[in-house]
Amino acid sequence: MNQPTPPSSLLGRQFFLMTLYVSVILLSHWLAYQLRFDFAVPDNFHREMVTSWPWTLAPTLILLYALGQFSGLLGYFSVPDFKRVLCATGAVALFLLAVRYISPVHPIASRGIILTNFLLSTVGIAGVRLGLRLARERRTGTTSGQSRPRRIGVIGAGDVGASLAKELIARKGLGLQPAAFFDDNPEKWQSHIHGIPVVGRPEILKEPRFRLALDEVVIAMPSAPAKRVAEIVRLLQSLQLKFETVPAIDDLATGKVRVTRLRPVEILDLLGREPVNLETESIKRIIHNQTIMVTGAGGSIGSELCRQIAAFSPKLLLLVERCEVLAFKIEQELITMGHRGFIRPIVADVCNTGSMQNVFRTFKPAVVFHAAAHKHVPMMESQPAEAIRNNTLATANLAKLAREASVQRFVLISTDKAINPSSVMGATKRLAEIFLQAFAAAHPTPTRFMSVRFGNVLGSSGSVIPIFTRQIEAGGPVTVTHPEAARYFMTVAEAVGLVLQSAALGEGGETFALDMGRPIKILDLARQMIELSGFKPDEDIKIEFVGLRPGEKLFEEISYTSESYVPTPHPKIKRFSSEPLPLETVTNALGELETALDSSTASQLKILLKKHIPEYQPCID
């Protein structure tokens, strides 16, 4: 916590600055006359010099005080401060010239002397303040306890790299001295930024004369493609150079952190995908000043939905979450972000039809994002009744309540595991999709029903990344299911942004699938994470193959062959449609499952699921 400046310290600093400013202004006033008359001032002008100095000194001091030049710390002086000094001295010069023009009788110096005095006082005041800054930087640089600063190479000669170098030059106490820039753009080579040369591509570090001259490398490319960042990381690892990176571009843009807040490169930096451009006006039309409901609001997807929806200023944002701790957590986060007036946490279970009916009747939401679900694949294999109740039956009940409440749009958050499912989780989500398609076909108004599928979310609580992190911290082994196992990955922000875009595009009855790029092998992911932690795979940290767990597949798919693909205006969103089943058929299937929930074994429920989803390949003990 910042302590208030003691009055004695503040007064002492102001007195010191007053002494400096008075000395500089009077010296500039005297020197302006000397320069005007080649250091031989005539008697009449000498009298003018003696009598006119208060007209320069008083207004300059008043303006410097008004512009905050008595309250700043002595050792800090920046471009904005120089502009304020220039404003003060320039205003005084204009004032004196105006007085000379208006009044025929005045004790004010001639125009030439006024202009000379303006230049001298500006340079003098700025020079003194800059000298104090340089003295501070030299003092902090030599008291950091290091024999010499660490020489760093900056990869990325763009705005972020330039800002980093400027900060490091100014803050010598950090003990980091930028020595060279490296950049992929040939037009920047052989140029200088803040006096630091741009020597070439990062690959030039393979040459010993560059590599051996550096103690460390900083990757200053927060908006670069993840593929290129991964290439640079592999290069630096092969050269055994220590490296860090600057904060994420979003944190820099919002001012959360300074560019000098360096951090280790993380796996998300290497798996991150290209920024997604959203057509925000269409999203704003369905959210702004509307009541929006998010189920599962405390989960990885639900909480990010709440963050992004809040940015569009809804009339009311309903955070439906059965865990009061998670509901409180996301509520407080949104309030901290400045979204106070329209946040309404609701502790309720989507499986409780009575509670949900009360929510719909009370708040009448315009758009519902249904993210609440059981998603843990192996756990649901042993508890299919809970997956059916939460993932399928609750979705059907919410859809019916949404139609009764005249909700405009209902968006089901689905999964790529619903395609040719091998797990209970995937099968129950697939059955929820089938119901929504049938329900939308039978009831085209007033509600538009749609589903959105996507793959694994990077860094979510149940993903492999936090699991691998804990295993590496424990010294291994890192457990991988199969050498060929691969998954699609998306960042949670990208996935949710595209969910919102899909909601705006939906006309009813569609299933949207997000472009997830290429699948990533889990083994490659494990190796990269071990290497980023400073260890060697299979030497320092062992990798063990434990086999596929019940319900897991080697590969995931993005659509059924029977589904017809229709392009959308957004390149990363695919629209699929298929012939819906009769609503009566699907309703009977759900009724049969609901009846069997409390009287059937796990195996019996899986067989019943397969009856209604023929492509489902259950794992039965």
JOSUL-V404015 format. One record per pair of residues at least 6 apart in sequence whose ideal C-beta (glycine too) atoms are under 6 Angstrom apart, sorted by the first residue. I is the first residue (numbers start at 1). GAP is how many residues later the second one is. D is the distance in whole Angstrom. If there is no record, write none. Layout:
I	GAP	D
I	GAP	D
This chain:
14	56	5
17	53	5
20	108	5
24	100	4
24	101	5
24	104	6
25	32	5
25	35	5
25	96	5
28	89	5
28	92	4
28	93	4
28	96	5
29	24	5
29	27	5
29	88	6
31	89	6
32	81	5
32	84	4
32	85	4
32	88	6
33	8	5
33	16	5
35	81	6
36	76	6
36	77	5
51	56	5
52	55	5
52	56	6
52	57	5
55	53	6
59	33	5
60	32	5
63	25	4
63	28	6
64	24	5
67	17	4
67	21	6
74	58	5
75	57	6
75	58	6
75	61	3
77	52	4
77	53	6
77	56	5
82	44	5
85	40	5
85	41	6
86	36	6
89	29	5
89	32	5
89	33	5
93	21	6
93	25	4
96	12	5
96	18	5
97	17	6
99	7	6
99	9	6
100	8	5
137	35	5
140	32	6
140	33	4
141	31	3
144	29	5
144	31	5
146	29	5
149	26	5
149	28	4
150	25	6
150	26	5
150	65	4
150	66	6
151	26	5
151	28	4
151	63	5
151	64	5
152	24	5
152	26	6
152	64	5
152	66	6
153	27	5
153	29	6
153	61	5
153	64	5
154	7	5
154	11	6
154	24	6
154	27	5
154	64	5
154	66	5
155	27	5
155	47	5
155	64	5
156	64	4
156	65	4
157	24	4
157	26	4
157	31	5
157	41	5
160	60	5
160	62	6
160	86	6
161	59	4
162	31	5
163	96	5
164	56	5
164	95	5
165	13	4
165	29	5
165	31	6
166	28	6
167	92	6
167	93	5
168	8	5
168	10	5
178	18	5
180	17	6
180	19	5
181	12	6
181	15	6
181	17	4
182	20	5
183	15	6
184	17	6
188	10	5
189	9	6
189	11	5
191	7	5
202	30	5
204	6	6
205	6	5
211	28	6
216	26	5
217	19	6
217	24	5
217	26	4
218	26	5
219	26	4
220	26	5
222	24	6
222	26	6
222	27	4
223	26	5
226	44	6
226	46	4
229	40	6
230	40	4
233	32	6
236	7	5
237	294	6
244	18	4
245	20	5
246	13	6
247	10	5
247	14	5
251	6	5
265	267	6
267	261	6
267	262	5
268	190	6
268	191	6
271	187	6
271	218	6
273	221	6
276	218	5
276	221	6
278	219	5
278	223	5
282	222	4
283	217	5
283	221	5
284	28	5
286	81	6
286	218	5
287	22	6
287	25	4
287	27	5
288	24	5
288	25	6
289	26	5
290	24	6
290	25	6
290	76	4
291	24	5
291	25	4
291	72	6
291	74	5
291	75	5
292	17	5
292	22	5
292	25	5
292	75	5
293	25	4
293	72	4
293	75	5
294	8	5
294	11	5
294	12	6
294	75	5
295	25	5
295	55	5
295	75	5
295	76	6
295	77	4
296	6	4
296	75	4
296	76	3
297	9	5
297	22	4
297	23	6
297	24	5
297	33	6
298	23	4
298	25	6
298	28	3
298	29	6
298	32	5
300	157	6
300	160	4
300	161	6
300	192	6
301	70	5
301	112	6
302	69	4
303	27	5
304	188	5
304	192	4
305	64	5
305	191	5
306	24	6
308	188	5
309	8	6
310	7	6
310	24	6
310	29	4
314	28	6
316	26	5
316	28	6
317	25	5
317	26	6
318	26	5
318	28	6
318	45	6
319	8	6
319	11	6
319	26	4
320	26	5
320	28	6
321	6	4
322	27	4
324	23	5
327	18	4
327	20	6
331	12	6
331	14	5
334	9	5
348	7	4
350	22	5
350	44	4
351	38	6
351	39	6
351	43	5
353	44	5
356	45	6
357	44	6
360	41	5
360	45	4
364	41	6
365	42	6
366	42	5
367	42	5
368	34	6
368	39	6
368	42	5
369	42	5
370	28	6
370	42	5
371	42	4
373	18	5
374	6	6
374	13	5
374	16	5
374	17	6
376	86	6
377	46	5
377	48	5
377	174	5
378	171	4
378	172	6
380	7	4
380	44	4
380	45	5
381	43	6
381	169	4
381	170	5
384	40	4
384	218	5
384	221	4
384	222	6
385	212	5
387	37	5
387	38	6
387	41	5
388	40	5
388	205	5
391	37	4
391	38	6
391	41	6
392	36	5
392	39	5
392	40	5
393	201	6
395	37	4
396	39	5
396	194	6
399	40	5
402	8	5
402	45	5
403	40	6
403	44	5
406	40	5
407	40	5
409	39	5
409	94	6
410	37	6
410	39	5
411	39	6
411	92	5
412	24	6
412	39	4
414	15	5
414	19	6
414	37	5
414	39	5
415	14	5
416	37	6
416	39	5
416	140	5
416	142	6
417	9	4
418	8	5
418	11	4
418	12	4
418	15	6
419	138	4
420	195	5
421	6	4
421	9	5
421	195	5
422	129	6
422	131	5
422	195	5
423	128	3
427	182	5
427	186	5
427	189	5
430	183	6
433	18	5
434	152	6
435	151	5
436	13	5
436	15	6
437	72	6
437	143	4
438	142	5
438	143	5
438	145	4
438	148	5
440	9	4
440	68	5
440	69	4
441	68	6
441	139	4
442	141	4
448	58	5
448	60	4
449	59	6
450	56	4
450	60	5
451	60	5
452	47	5
452	50	5
452	60	5
453	60	5
454	36	6
454	41	5
454	60	4
455	33	3
455	61	5
456	7	6
456	31	5
456	33	5
457	35	5
457	38	6
458	31	5
458	33	5
459	6	5
468	10	6
468	58	6
468	61	5
471	7	5
472	61	5
476	65	4
476	66	5
477	65	4
477	67	4
478	48	5
478	65	5
479	65	5
479	67	5
480	42	5
480	43	5
480	46	5
480	63	6
480	65	6
481	67	5
482	66	6
483	40	6
484	70	6
485	37	5
485	69	5
486	33	4
486	35	5
486	69	6
487	32	6
488	28	4
488	31	5
488	68	6
489	31	6
490	26	6
498	16	5
498	74	6
498	75	6
501	69	6
502	10	4
502	71	6
505	63	6
510	65	5
510	67	6
511	65	5
512	61	6
512	63	6
513	45	5
513	46	6
513	61	5
515	57	4
526	17	6
527	10	5
530	7	5
530	11	5
535	6	5
537	6	6
550	69	4
551	68	6
559	17	5
562	16	6
563	13	4
563	15	5
564	13	6
565	11	6
566	9	5
568	7	5
589	23	4
596	12	6
603	17	5
606	12	4
606	14	6
609	7	6
610	6	5
610	8	6
